[in-house]
Amino acid sequence: MFAEFAFPIFEQSIKDYHVIDDVYQPVKNPYEKGTIEYLLYAKNWVDTVQWHYEDIVRDPNIDPVAALDLKRKIDASNQVRTDMVEYIDSYFLEKYKDVQVKPNAKINTESPAWAIDRLSILALKIYHMNEEANRAEATPEHRAKCQEKLNVLLDQKSDMFTSISELLTDIANGDKYMKVYKQMKMYNDEELNPVLYQNKK
């Protein structure tokens, strides 16, 4: 049950981040480097920091220079997130490398790691919606609406646990096979982003 294994690690990362609640704080990953636990914690930490980058950049009173700096940090963070997803997929590729794929095996629309990526983001949604559902100074109506939304998110969590488990079982049994596409983030690449390559002229 990989999703059930990963989710508490995501929750720990989110909880640890909010002790200081500062996007510039250093990460203190409690897991041994090179383990899948370390990678999952690091992945969610990047997601958590980016979540708060997005909050800050939406401040209508933000200084334009600071906003531009944050936009570049978000771009860089997106690249790191993509790289980490590919590392997690490498873990699954190694784990299932000896599986005999059946002749009628099907391919999934997303790799296991991209499903885990969505689960990491879902952990953040649940954390912050739970905060709103229990915020003392909020109106009862606000808390009730947020509780309704939280219930939907928790239902989604249960469904994701099931679907990720089924996907990995299908891969392990050879009923589905993995095909990983290296993602190409064009906006950070001086050879692909027209604004960047035109500035080089």
Legacy VTK file of the C-alpha trace (Angstrom):
# vtk DataFile Version 3.0
C-alpha trace
ASCII
DATASET POLYDATA
POINTS 201 float
0.000 0.000 0.000
2.396 2.664 -1.218
-0.052 5.577 -0.984
-0.836 4.758 2.646
2.918 4.567 3.263
3.632 7.915 1.554
0.797 10.013 2.973
2.033 10.174 6.614
5.441 11.258 5.295
3.745 14.092 3.419
1.830 15.020 6.582
5.059 15.054 8.585
6.729 17.350 6.057
3.770 19.759 6.141
3.682 19.752 9.942
7.435 20.339 10.167
7.236 23.232 7.704
4.524 24.987 9.711
6.558 24.958 12.929
8.374 28.026 11.557
6.123 28.680 8.527
8.767 30.496 6.493
9.507 29.814 2.822
13.191 30.609 3.420
13.728 28.143 6.265
16.175 25.283 5.605
14.743 21.819 5.165
15.703 19.278 7.822
14.817 15.955 6.248
14.640 13.345 9.046
15.092 10.356 6.723
18.252 8.706 5.491
19.488 10.123 2.216
19.013 7.726 -0.669
15.828 6.161 0.712
12.385 6.530 -0.820
11.213 8.082 2.462
13.830 10.819 2.077
12.693 11.501 -1.469
8.998 11.611 -0.551
9.662 14.027 2.322
11.811 16.234 0.072
9.162 16.173 -2.660
6.414 17.322 -0.345
8.646 19.977 1.237
9.152 21.538 -2.196
5.384 21.364 -2.792
4.731 23.006 0.579
7.175 25.847 0.002
5.703 26.440 -3.451
2.178 26.475 -1.993
3.258 29.379 0.207
5.125 31.103 -2.620
1.799 31.112 -4.456
0.045 32.605 -1.419
2.613 35.386 -1.091
2.698 36.300 -4.775
-1.095 36.799 -4.761
-0.840 39.586 -2.165
-2.310 42.632 -3.991
0.127 44.900 -2.127
3.253 42.950 -2.988
6.218 44.934 -4.257
6.612 44.322 -8.034
10.304 43.490 -7.657
9.527 40.977 -4.929
6.733 39.520 -7.084
9.115 39.003 -9.989
11.620 37.314 -7.697
8.885 35.018 -6.411
7.727 34.203 -9.952
11.245 33.052 -10.777
11.375 31.007 -7.581
8.082 29.352 -8.564
9.456 28.548 -12.024
12.573 27.005 -10.468
10.453 25.122 -7.937
8.297 23.657 -10.702
11.426 22.291 -12.360
12.602 20.732 -9.092
9.163 19.189 -8.532
9.236 17.651 -12.006
12.739 16.288 -11.449
11.653 14.728 -8.152
8.676 13.045 -9.788
11.062 11.505 -12.291
13.300 10.279 -9.449
10.288 8.650 -7.791
9.370 7.012 -11.092
12.931 5.683 -11.263
12.238 3.935 -7.956
9.162 2.240 -9.435
10.961 1.357 -12.674
13.661 -0.370 -10.645
11.143 -2.100 -8.390
9.159 -3.563 -11.296
11.978 -4.079 -13.781
11.722 -7.885 -13.677
7.945 -8.061 -14.126
6.872 -10.074 -17.145
4.504 -7.743 -18.964
1.507 -9.561 -20.435
0.919 -9.305 -24.212
-2.385 -7.534 -23.643
-1.020 -5.193 -20.959
-2.286 -1.628 -21.071
-0.551 1.659 -20.392
-1.857 4.098 -17.808
-2.458 7.768 -18.567
-0.057 8.788 -15.802
2.918 7.138 -14.178
2.834 6.068 -10.507
4.971 9.034 -9.462
2.633 11.561 -11.061
-0.202 9.998 -9.068
1.956 10.336 -5.948
2.563 13.979 -6.913
-1.210 14.580 -6.866
-1.412 12.847 -3.496
1.249 15.185 -2.110
-0.745 18.214 -3.256
-3.899 16.669 -1.805
-2.170 16.402 1.583
-1.566 20.157 1.434
-5.176 20.863 0.484
-6.409 18.753 3.400
-4.073 20.446 5.872
-5.082 23.970 4.901
-8.794 23.209 4.543
-8.748 21.643 7.997
-7.186 24.858 9.312
-10.033 26.868 7.810
-12.704 24.470 9.056
-11.391 24.955 12.598
-10.346 28.626 12.510
-11.785 30.098 15.696
-12.202 33.653 14.407
-14.026 32.554 11.238
-17.818 32.657 11.044
-19.783 29.456 11.660
-20.935 29.603 8.025
-17.336 29.761 6.788
-16.280 26.859 8.992
-19.258 24.788 7.859
-18.511 25.384 4.176
-14.872 24.491 4.712
-15.861 21.332 6.563
-17.973 20.300 3.587
-15.000 20.873 1.290
-12.728 18.993 3.693
-15.079 16.006 3.611
-14.808 15.946 -0.199
-11.008 16.099 0.014
-10.955 13.221 2.506
-13.175 11.209 0.167
-10.759 11.971 -2.652
-7.881 10.808 -0.459
-9.605 7.454 0.066
-10.244 7.101 -3.670
-6.629 7.964 -4.475
-5.373 5.364 -2.013
-7.487 2.791 -3.838
-6.591 3.862 -7.377
-2.835 4.096 -6.705
-2.897 0.679 -5.040
-4.761 -0.800 -7.999
-2.336 0.778 -10.472
0.720 -0.609 -8.670
-0.917 -4.031 -8.341
-1.643 -4.036 -12.088
1.979 -3.116 -12.834
3.280 -5.780 -10.442
1.052 -8.379 -12.134
2.031 -7.322 -15.654
-1.482 -6.131 -16.491
-0.207 -2.577 -16.995
3.230 -1.286 -17.840
5.111 1.878 -17.082
6.224 4.290 -19.746
7.966 7.380 -18.435
8.326 10.553 -20.466
11.004 12.966 -19.348
9.198 16.252 -18.830
10.478 19.313 -20.655
9.761 22.583 -18.889
10.220 25.007 -21.747
9.938 28.271 -19.843
13.283 27.843 -18.031
15.213 26.719 -21.102
17.144 29.418 -22.973
16.921 27.331 -26.137
13.123 26.823 -26.000
11.612 29.930 -24.391
11.399 32.607 -27.146
11.750 35.483 -24.683
14.974 34.019 -23.315
16.549 33.071 -26.629
15.645 36.413 -28.193
17.366 38.179 -25.306
20.543 36.273 -26.140
20.752 37.884 -29.580
LINES 1 202
201 0 1 2 3 4 5 6 7 8 9 10 11 12 13 14 15 16 17 18 19 20 21 22 23 24 25 26 27 28 29 30 31 32 33 34 35 36 37 38 39 40 41 42 43 44 45 46 47 48 49 50 51 52 53 54 55 56 57 58 59 60 61 62 63 64 65 66 67 68 69 70 71 72 73 74 75 76 77 78 79 80 81 82 83 84 85 86 87 88 89 90 91 92 93 94 95 96 97 98 99 100 101 102 103 104 105 106 107 108 109 110 111 112 113 114 115 116 117 118 119 120 121 122 123 124 125 126 127 128 129 130 131 132 133 134 135 136 137 138 139 140 141 142 143 144 145 146 147 148 149 150 151 152 153 154 155 156 157 158 159 160 161 162 163 164 165 166 167 168 169 170 171 172 173 174 175 176 177 178 179 180 181 182 183 184 185 186 187 188 189 190 191 192 193 194 195 196 197 198 199 200
